Amino acid sequence: MTAEYLGRHPEEREALLPLLGALARPADPTSRKTYPGHITCSAIAIDRHDRVLHIHHSILDKDLAPGGHIESVDTTLPGAALRELQEETDILSSALLTLNGYEDIPLDINVHNIAANPSRGEPAHQHYDFRFAFRLLSERQIHLQAEEVTDYRWLPFAKVTAPTIARKLALLGRSMSF
């Protein structure tokens, strides 16, 4: 999946060197206990007005796409993104379609630093976030997971908080087919 992604975005190879290093090591890159970093997944949920759902993550105190760590029940990375979306917002996978041509490949992969969390026994580390894009089939009521999420908002492509996602969505624009 990473090789196919880099085939589409060869200019991102240097930024993804930490991920490539993790994939070359024998440790499970999808385990949240793997350090110095591990794979996470996010869902880029796009409504019919071409806006992207952002949640306010209480621990990180940031507006992000819904997402998180991979769990033992997850059999695919896109499936992990959909599970996280449902857990955090109560949007079911049956309410979404995947972006054509991106069924098994993320729209974006991002490497970012996570601060140490002594209460969880976690050192500072990196997340290699695989971000999958989905279109909502119809309007949905959002029910937030109170433990991690305090608010949500829909942002137009140009105002998406992740610059790489905003850029890729702008390039795809109305040509996106779902």
Backbone torsions as a table, in degrees:
resi	resn	phi	psi	omega
1	MET	NA	-43.5	-179.9
2	THR	-65.5	-40.2	178.8
3	ALA	-63.2	-41.8	178.2
4	GLU	-65.1	-41.2	177.7
5	TYR	-60.3	-47.3	179.9
6	LEU	-67.3	-24.7	173.0
7	GLY	-63.8	-33.7	177.5
8	ARG	-84.2	-28.6	-174.8
9	HIS	-131.7	62.4	-176.9
10	PRO	-62.2	-23.4	179.3
11	GLU	-67.8	-12.1	-178.9
12	GLU	-95.5	0.2	-175.8
13	ARG	-53.9	-47.2	-177.8
14	GLU	-62.2	-42.4	179.7
15	ALA	-65.0	-25.5	-177.8
16	LEU	-98.0	10.2	178.7
17	LEU	-56.1	-39.3	176.6
18	PRO	-60.3	-39.7	176.8
19	LEU	-64.5	-45.8	-179.8
20	LEU	-60.7	-37.8	175.5
21	GLY	-63.4	-42.2	179.1
22	ALA	-63.6	-38.8	-180.0
23	LEU	-69.2	-23.4	180.0
24	ALA	-84.0	-15.3	-179.8
25	ARG	-85.0	157.4	-179.2
26	PRO	-73.1	-19.2	-178.9
27	ALA	-66.7	152.0	179.3
28	ASP	-69.9	111.7	-176.9
29	PRO	-71.5	-10.1	179.7
30	THR	-95.8	-4.3	-179.8
31	SER	-83.2	131.3	179.5
32	ARG	-67.2	-9.6	178.1
33	LYS	-94.5	2.4	179.0
34	THR	-89.4	124.1	179.7
35	TYR	-125.3	147.2	24.1
36	PRO	-88.3	6.4	177.7
37	GLY	-170.9	165.8	179.7
38	HIS	-153.4	163.1	-177.4
39	ILE	-77.7	136.8	169.9
40	THR	-125.7	169.2	-180.0
41	CYS	-134.0	142.9	177.0
42	SER	-129.0	154.8	178.1
43	ALA	-112.8	120.6	175.0
44	ILE	-91.9	97.3	-178.0
45	ALA	-92.0	120.0	-175.8
46	ILE	-112.7	127.3	-180.0
47	ASP	-88.8	-179.3	-176.3
48	ARG	-70.6	-10.0	177.6
49	HIS	-98.4	14.0	-178.2
50	ASP	57.5	47.1	173.7
51	ARG	-117.8	149.6	-177.5
52	VAL	-107.8	133.7	179.0
53	LEU	-72.8	128.9	174.5
54	HIS	-122.2	138.4	174.2
55	ILE	-110.6	152.7	174.5
56	HIS	-95.5	110.3	-177.4
57	HIS	-81.6	118.3	-173.4
58	SER	-67.5	-37.3	-178.9
59	ILE	-69.8	-44.5	-178.7
60	LEU	-85.0	-15.6	-177.8
61	ASP	54.2	48.4	-179.9
62	LYS	-141.3	154.4	170.5
63	ASP	-88.0	123.5	-175.3
64	LEU	-139.0	167.2	166.9
65	ALA	-71.2	145.5	177.3
66	PRO	-58.2	140.0	179.9
67	GLY	173.5	-177.8	179.0
68	GLY	167.5	-158.0	-175.2
69	HIS	-74.8	153.9	175.7
70	ILE	-80.3	139.5	-179.3
71	GLU	-117.8	166.3	-175.9
72	SER	-60.4	-25.3	179.5
73	VAL	-75.7	-15.8	-176.2
74	ASP	-78.7	129.9	178.8
75	THR	-106.7	-16.4	177.0
76	THR	-140.4	159.7	176.2
77	LEU	-68.9	-43.4	175.5
78	PRO	-60.6	-35.1	177.5
79	GLY	-64.3	-37.7	177.0
80	ALA	-64.6	-40.5	178.2
81	ALA	-62.6	-42.8	179.2
82	LEU	-66.6	-39.0	177.7
83	ARG	-62.3	-45.2	178.8
84	GLU	-62.1	-41.2	177.7
85	LEU	-59.3	-45.5	180.0
86	GLN	-65.2	-44.0	-179.3
87	GLU	-61.2	-40.8	-173.4
88	GLU	-86.5	-24.4	-173.8
89	THR	-130.3	-11.5	-177.4
90	ASP	70.6	22.5	173.5
91	ILE	-90.0	122.0	-177.9
92	LEU	-80.8	150.6	178.8
93	SER	-61.1	-27.7	179.1
94	SER	-68.0	-12.2	179.4
95	ALA	-93.2	8.8	-172.6
96	LEU	-132.4	153.4	168.6
97	LEU	-122.5	147.3	178.6
98	THR	-84.8	146.2	175.6
99	LEU	-60.1	127.0	179.1
100	ASN	-56.9	134.5	-178.7
101	GLY	86.3	-4.5	-179.6
102	TYR	-125.5	24.6	-178.1
103	GLU	-63.0	-37.4	-177.1
104	ASP	-122.4	16.5	-179.4
105	ILE	-138.5	138.3	179.8
106	PRO	-71.9	153.7	171.5
107	LEU	-69.5	-31.2	-175.5
108	ASP	-150.8	147.5	168.5
109	ILE	-126.4	132.1	-177.0
110	ASN	-131.8	139.2	173.7
111	VAL	-106.8	123.8	178.2
112	HIS	-142.0	154.4	-177.1
113	ASN	-83.9	142.1	176.0
114	ILE	-119.6	129.2	179.9
115	ALA	-68.6	156.1	176.3
116	ALA	-60.0	145.0	176.7
117	ASN	-128.1	86.5	-176.4
118	PRO	-57.5	-31.9	-179.3
119	SER	-65.3	-24.2	176.8
120	ARG	-103.9	1.3	-178.8
121	GLY	68.7	29.4	-177.6
122	GLU	-106.8	126.1	174.7
123	PRO	-76.2	168.9	171.3
124	ALA	-57.4	139.3	-177.8
125	HIS	-158.2	-175.8	179.0
126	GLN	-117.5	149.6	169.3
127	HIS	-107.5	132.9	172.8
128	TYR	-103.4	92.1	-169.3
129	ASP	-90.1	116.4	176.1
130	PHE	-91.0	118.2	-171.9
131	ARG	-111.8	112.6	-176.5
132	PHE	-102.1	140.8	-175.7
133	ALA	-102.3	135.3	-179.9
134	PHE	-137.0	147.1	176.1
135	ARG	-107.0	130.8	174.5
136	LEU	-70.1	134.4	179.3
137	LEU	-75.4	-28.8	178.2
138	SER	-158.0	171.3	178.8
139	GLU	-60.8	142.4	-178.6
140	ARG	-132.1	144.4	172.2
141	GLN	-74.7	135.6	178.7
142	ILE	-100.4	127.1	174.8
143	HIS	-121.8	111.2	-172.7
144	LEU	-81.0	146.4	173.3
145	GLN	-79.3	107.5	-170.8
146	ALA	-62.4	-27.8	-177.1
147	GLU	-66.6	-31.9	-173.8
148	GLU	-122.4	-20.5	-170.7
149	VAL	-121.8	129.4	-178.1
150	THR	-108.7	-17.4	-177.1
151	ASP	-164.6	170.8	174.7
152	TYR	-147.7	161.6	173.7
153	ARG	-159.7	156.7	177.4
154	TRP	-104.0	126.4	-178.8
155	LEU	-119.2	138.6	174.9
156	PRO	-63.8	158.1	-176.3
157	PHE	-47.7	-44.0	-176.1
158	ALA	-65.6	-18.8	-177.0
159	LYS	-109.9	8.2	177.5
160	VAL	-57.5	136.4	-171.9
161	THR	-70.9	-23.5	177.5
162	ALA	-92.3	113.1	-175.7
163	PRO	-57.7	-37.5	-178.7
164	THR	-68.5	-36.0	177.2
165	ILE	-69.3	-45.3	179.0
166	ALA	-56.6	-44.4	-179.6
167	ARG	-64.2	-44.3	-178.3
168	LYS	-68.6	-39.3	177.4
169	LEU	-66.2	-38.7	178.3
170	ALA	-63.4	-39.2	178.7
171	LEU	-67.3	-38.2	179.1
172	LEU	-74.6	-39.8	176.9
173	GLY	46.0	-139.1	-176.5
174	ARG	-73.2	-9.2	178.9
175	SER	-75.2	-5.4	178.8
176	MET	-62.9	128.4	173.7
177	SER	-119.7	141.1	-177.4
178	PHE	-123.2	NA	NA
